[in-house]
Amino acid sequence: MKRRDFLKKTSAAALAAMGASLPAASFLSGCGRSGIASTADQVILLWMAGGMAHTETFDPKAYTPFEPGLESKRVLSTFPKSSTAVDDLFFSEGLGEIGSVMDKGTVIRSYRAADLGHILHTRHQYHWHTCYEPPQSIQVPHIGAWIGHELGPVNDVIPPFISIGQRFDVGEGEELKAYHSAGFLGSEYGPFLIPDPSSGLDSVRPPVGMSIERFEKRHQLYRELVDQSTVGNHGSAYQKESMIRAMERSYALLKSPESEAFNLSDEPEESYEAYNTGRFGLGCLLAKRLTEAGARFISVSTEYVPFLGWDTHENGHSRAEDMKKSIDRPVAQLIRDLDKTGRLDRTLVILASEFSRDMMVEGRPGETVKEQAKQPEVMQKKSEYGMHKHFTDGCSILMFGGGIKKGHVYGKTADERPCSTVEDEIRIDRIHQTIYHALGIPPETHYVIEGRPVYTTPDGEGEVAHGLLA
């Protein structure tokens, strides 16, 4: 078989499979724009993948230092408190830089993650990013895809949804892919993936060793294969057209001056080093550059790999210490840089995690779930000191810019174990609807998929948390 014929057959088969997995959609917007006055145009989501303990970060409790023979039940926080730019607001030690910019944002201390049965990171991550509990009979769009579709690109050349920092060949890759999707909204609104921000420029260049001429020939061949494919017999014509538009946008980006936004080597050395705490820090720098270039929605992840990063099943104290070093300086620098250029006013920055952690409670009080980390009643080793169990009853989220209140604390958790939400509970549908509201996207926005209306939040019932908005 000739190489061209082989490419035709394999590409057509792949496209047909894609079409089979995507339902035909009736794109009937619930109400269009409905006159909501937006306070934001762009969104940056800083994703603390793996379960960031609220009592070790943005909602510290009484500090008990480690010593051999210490009872686990006595420990609420393994770091002392540190002051912030806001009077009477304290964060956990190691987050002083973020604390210094809290006069520009809000800390939410009352986020409650859902009860999804057996606690699995990717199930809760799916729920956080889509607002829908898995599994679903259709592929529900990621919040970034919804935003990109409803508002369109800021810059026609820059992908509207860019995901930085998460690989899919480690750990639970297939489960992660399930929510990194535009679903029925079409390929052009799916995430433009940059696993390593230091190699971001490689994402918008032809493969190494391939000339522009050869790349253009390959692009044209692929375009022909999509046109001639049988995807329309298996899925909707919309999906095929959306894939073609995604290809054309990628091709236009490669040839445009905007592609230099992906080149971190262009950044002045002083600025580069201010962000350079590793992959996450450089992801924040790339997010700043892409916001300036016109990305609509950018996600930067500390990356979910089971038992690494914030997934602290052991050595919780030392692991949290390392993670705080990786996020503190670049997150604060991102806020300062956006503020200095005036972009923070119209850019909504969110820092969040799928759930929290505790030393003694798995899940939430009164709910029976599988224990996934063993914690001795009395600690003898430093590796036992830290928050190792999944906790869903009180989590912290930070929000900056885009119409969010400044220097504000929303909600409260108990000062004694269990450190659960006790005031102003907020769940994911309200978080999502508040984000959409800031962007001017109405709550009744929906599309009919296989005869079923699918809203931005389940049944369109998410309510705006006006207490977060200035």
N, C-alpha and C positions, 0 to 999 in steps of 0.2 A: 504493500500500500504506500502511495506517495505521502510525503510529509504533510502536504496541504490537505489531502483527503483525510488523513488521520486527525488533523486539527479540526476539520469540519465536523467529523463524526463525534469526537470527544467533546468539543465545545457545545454542539447542539444537544448532546445527551445531558451535559451539565446544566444547560439552560432549561431543558425540559424538566429536569428534576427540581430546579428552583421554582419553576412555574407551578409544578404539582404541589409544592409545599405552601404556596401563597394563595389564599382565597381571592376570588374576584370581589372587588369592592365597589359599592355604590357611594361615590364621594359626594355626599350631601351634608355640607357643613350645617351644624345645628343652628347657627344664627349669623355667621360672618363675624364682623368685628364689634358690633353692638355698642360702639361709642365709649368703651372704657378708656380712660386717660392713662397711658402707660407711664411708668416711672423708670423703666429699664429697657435697654435694647439688646444687651448681650448678657450671657451667663457663664460663669466659671465655677465648676463643681470640683472641689478639692476632696477626693474620696479617700478616707482612712480605712482601707480595706482590711478586714480581719477582726474587727470588734475592739474599738477604742474605749477603754474604761473611763467613765465619766468622773469617778472619784480620784483618778490619777492624772486628770487633764484639766477640764474646765469647770469642775464642780467638786473641789477638794473638801474632804471631811477631816475629822481629827487624825493627826499624824501619830503613828506609833513606830519608832525605829526598830530594826531587827535586832534580836539577840537570841541565841540558842535557848530553847525552852519556852519561847513566846507562844501563847495560845492564839490560834488562827482567828478565833471569833472576836478577839480584841482589836483586830486591824481593820480600819476603814480606808485609810490612805497610807501609802508607803513613801510619800513625799510630803514635806512641809508646804505650807501655802506661801505664795508670793504676791505682792501687790501688782496692780495694773494701773492704767491711765485713768481709771474710773474709781472714784472714792468708794470704799467699802466693797469693792469687787476684787476677789482674789482668785487666782489660778494656781494650779499645782506648780511647784518648783520645776524649772526647766522650760517654761513657756513664757519667759519674760519679754521676749521680742513681740510675740503675738499680744501679750497683755498690754504692751505699750501703744498698740493701735486700736484698743477696744473703745476709745472715745469716738471711733468711726463706725462702730457696728453694734450688733446685739448678740448676746449669748442666750440660747434657748436651753433651759435645764429640765425640761419636762416632756421630752419626746419619748413616746411609748411605742416600742416595736410590736408588731402583731404576734398573735399566737398562731404559729404555723405547724403545730405538732412537734415532731422531732426537730430540734434546732440544727439547721444546716446553714452554713454561711451563704452559699449560692442561692438558696431559697429566699433568705432574707434580703440578699442583695438584689435579686430579681424583683422582689416586692418594693424595695426602696426606689429602684430606678424606673419601674414601670407603673407603680401604684396598684398593680394587680397581683393577687395571690396566685402562685403557681400550684398546679399546672393549669394552663389555659388551652382551650380548643383551637385558638388562633394565635398567631404570633403578635403579641401586643408590642407596640412601639415603645422604645426608650424615651424618657422625657426629652432628651436632646433632639430626637427625631420629631416629636410632636412640635417642639418649638421651631425647629428648622422648617418644617412643613407649613406651619401656620403663618410665620413671619417672613419666610424666604431668606435668602442669603443677604448679609449686609453688603458683601462684595461678591459679585457673580463668579469670580474666579476662585475664591476661597471656599472650601467645603463648609457647609453650614454647621456640621457636627463633627468635631475632632476629639478623638479619645487618645490620651497620652499615658503611657507607662504600664499598661497591662499586656502581658504575653498570654497566649492561648495554648502554648505547648508545655505548660507546667501545671501540675495539680489538676484541678477540675476544669480543664479548658473547655470542654463541650458545654458544661453547665454555665460557664461565663459567657459563652457565645449566645446563649439563649436570650439574654436581655441586651446584648450589644447589637441591636437590630432596629431597623425602621419598620419591620413587619409589613402590614398592608399599605403603609404610606409610600413604599417604593424605595429602591436601592439608592437613589440620589440623596435621600435623607438619612441613610445609614451612616455609621461612624467611619470617618477616615482614620485608620489605626496607625499610631506611631508608638510601637512598643518601647523604643529607646529614644528619648528626646535628643541625646547627643548625636544621633544618626538621623535626625528628622529630615535633613536635606536629601538623604538617600530615598526618602519616600516620594519625592517629586522630581526624581531624575531617572533616566533610563537605566536599566541594570548595568553593572560594571562590564565594560568591554563591548557594549552595544552602542553603535553610532546613532545619532539622531535620525539619519536617513533610514537605517534598518528599523528603528523604533517606529517611525512613521508608517513604514510598510506593514509592520505587525499590527499597529493600531487600525489601519485600514482593513486588513484581513479580518481582524476580530469584529470590526463594525459590520462587515459583510456577513460574517457567520451569525451574528445576532439577528440581522435583518432576515436571513434565510432560515433561521431556526424554527422549530415547531413549538416554541414555548407558548404561542398563542392558542394552541390546541389544548393545552393543559392548564393554563392559568389565564390571567387577564392581560389584555393588550396594554393596559396601564403599566403593569409590572415590566413588560418588555420595553416600553417607551421610557420608563423611569431608569432602567438599567442603561439604555443608550445615553440618556442625559447625564448620568453619573460618569460614564466613560468620556463623554465630550468635555465635561467640566474638569476631569482629571488631566485630560490632554491639554486643555487650555491653560491649566495651572502650570504644567511643566514648561510651557513656552513663555510664561508671563514673568514680569519683574517681581510680582508678589511672591514668587517661590523663594526669594531670598529671606522672607520672614522665617522660614524653616531653618535657616543657617545660623546656628548659635555662635559660630566663629566670628560673625560680624559684630557681635555684642562687645562694647568696650570692656577691657579687662576688669576694671573695678566693679562694674555692674555684674559681669559674669561670676566673679568670685563671691559677690554678695549672695548669689543664689546657689552656688555650687556646694551643696551638702550631699550630693549623690544624684541618682536618677530622678527622685521626686523633686528636689530643688531645681534641677535643670528643667524639669517639666513645668514648674511654675514660671521660669524664665521664658520658655517657649510659649506658654499660655499668654504671658504679657505681650509678646511680639505678635502672636496671632490675633489677639484682641485688637491691637493697633491696625493689623492688616485687614480685619473685617470678618473674623469668624463669629458666628452667631452663638454657638454653644461649645464650650470646651470642658472636657473632664480630664483631670490629672489625678492619677491613682498612686498611692504608696505600693500598690500591686498586691493582689490576693494570691498567695501561695500557701497551701495548708501548713500550719505550724511555724510560719515565718512572719515577720513584720508584726502587726498588731494582734496576730493570732497567737496570743501568749498562753499556751497550755502549760508552760513551765518557765522558770526564770523570769517571772512576770515583771519584777522590779527593774532588773537590768535591761530587759528588752524594751520596756516602756521608756527608760532613760535614753536608750539609743534612738528610739523612734522620735522622741521629742527633739533630739539634736538634729534629726533629718528634716523636720517640718518647721521648727520655730523661726529660724532666720528667713527662709525663703517665703513663707506665708506672709510674714510681716512686711518683707520687702516688696512683695507683689501689691499689697494694699497701699503701701507708701507710694510706689511708682504710679499706680493707677490714680491715686489721689493727686499727686503732683501734676499730672498731665490733664486733670479734670475729667478723666474717664470713669472714675469711681462713681460719679453721680448717676451714670447711666449703665453701669455694669454691676450686676448682682453676683456677688461672690459668696459661695456656700461651702462650709467645711462640715462634713458629716461622716457617719459610720453606720454599719448595718444594725449594730446593737452595742451594748456596753458589757462590762465584766464585773464580777464580784469574787471575793475569796471563798464565800460559803454558800451562796444561793445560785442554783442553776435555773435559768429561765426567769420565772417570777414567783413570788410567794403564792402558795395555794395551787400552783399548776404542777402536775407530775410530768416531768420530762426526763429523758435519759441523762444520767450524770456522765459528762465527757471529760472531766478532769478530777483527779483524786487530790484532795487537800487534807493533810493530816490535822488532827485536832491540836497537836503541839508541833511547832516547827523546830527542826534541828539544823537544817541546811538552808543556806541563803537562796538556793534555787527554789525553795518552797515559798518564798516571800514575794507576794505579788498577786495580781488579780488573774485567776486562771479559768474561772467558770464563766459561761455565757450568761449575761443578765439583760433582760429585755424590758424591765419595768421603769427605767429612768435613764435616759441618754442625753448627751449634749450635742448641740449643733450651733455653729457660728454663722452669722449672716452679716454681710457688709454691702454698702452702696445700694444703688437701684431703688431708692425710696424706703429703705429699712431704717428704723430708729437708730440713733447714735448713742453710745454709752448706756445701753439698756439691758436689763435682765428680764427675761420672760420665763415664768414658771419656777417651780421649786421642787426639790426632792428632800426627803427626810434626812435629818442629821445623824440618825442612828440606823443600824441595819434592821431591816432591809432598806437601803437608800432609794426608795421608790418615789415616783412622782406623787406629790401631795397637793400641788396647785397648778392650775392652767394646763392640764394634760393636752398634748397635741400629737396627732397621729399623721401618718404619711399622706392621707388624702388632703388634709389641711395644709401641709407643707407644699405639696404640689400645686394646690389651687391658689395659694398665696403667691407662688412663683409665677404662675400663669397670669394672675391678676396684675402683678407688677409689670408684666410684659404686654398687657392689654388684650390677653386672650380670654374670651368669655367662658364661663363655666359650662354653658350648654353646648359648646363645640363637640360635635360627634360625627361619626361616619357609620354607615350601615354595612356590616360585613356579614354575608351569608344570612341576611334577614335579621341580624342582631345589631342594635345600636351600640357602638363602642365609644364611650366618652373619655375625656382626658383623665377623669377620675371615675371609679366604678359607679355606674348609674348616674353620673353627673352630680353626685351628692356631696362632694368635697366642698367645704366652706372656707372662705378666706379668713385667715387669722389677722384681723385688722389691728390687733394689739402689737403686731410686729412692724407695722407700717407707720412712717412719720406723718 
